[in-house]
């Protein structure tokens, strides 16, 4: 999780948009991480996972609006990550008593310097 979160922070600091191949590879790495370790995540890992899903899904939504060859792929990525974001939010609420507002505040803190 730490490596994926560090990569997200790196992407957020970039001026240029990454190409689809790199975006897709990062997305696949995120899904692989979630599939392998999601059940073991503690509160901090869940917050970082929520930050990743929220940022990448929003970016995919924006990219999916373009009329290019990858628009449909970006839309699929956004859908899948939005599903994960909802699951993570539910778990943060259920296991840690964190409402959406509190989760958003914690994510803002995690990404404050980006």
PyMOL commands that set and color helices and strands:
alter all, ss='L'
color gray80, all
select helices_A, chain A and resi 2-13+20-40+43-64+71-96+100-110
alter helices_A, ss='H'
color red, helices_A
deselect
rebuild
show_as cartoon
